[in-house]
Amino acid sequence: MSKGIIILANNTPEFDYSSIACICSDFIRANLSKFDEIAIMTDTATYKSNKLYIDSKFDKVIITPTSKSINVRIFKDTTSRSVKSEWKNLSRSTVYELSPYDETLVIDCDYFVMSDTLDQVWGSKSDFMINSSFVDLSGRMDERVMYVDEFTIPMYWATVFYFRKSDYCDNLFTLITHIKNHYQYYCFLYNCQSGMFRNDYVF
């Protein structure tokens, strides 16, 4: 069975996510060994802007359509500086359909793999795995975030997840796509606190 890692990265006017993805790929190759390939999933403009660097770091390039929807969030790089920027995070629901692998590990480009722990996912008995907790190294966020809202459903973090091609995951990503396409309704239903689109809430 083929085992592949897909890194998601789309540049914005403020941030060169493709270069970050290339660094992420280096960390993966340094610390993980039980996969066959690393692919980047990106849009055409991002790929063309950094083609030589991307081609040197990835085994495959998966091109996604450029979304017409604009998602904006505030990025903070220090406690005193913040930037409001476009955030291109709408393609994650298509990763199941576009992945060429039997087993896939999906990683955000700004998640740097620093150990071999993720090698344990391959050959899992579970068709799908995702984190329900996190550790904030900066100490600024409450690590006890367990629910989308105090009175609704459990919270999961779409930063890193694993799936195997299966009927279960086919149905799961069909549902994920449906929720994305009707995001405002589900935000209202489950009392999501943020107005911007968040994959964590969708998953």
ABEGO torsion letter per residue (X at the ends): XBBBBBBBBBBBAABBAAAAAAAAAAAAAAABAABABBBBBBBAAAAAAAAAAAAAABABBBBBBBBABBBBBBBBABAABBBBBBBBAAAAAAAAAABABABBBBBBAABBBABAAAAAABGBABABBBBABBBBAAGABBAABABABAABBBBBBAABBBBBBBAAAAAAAAAAAAAAAAAAAAAAAAGBABABBBAAAAX
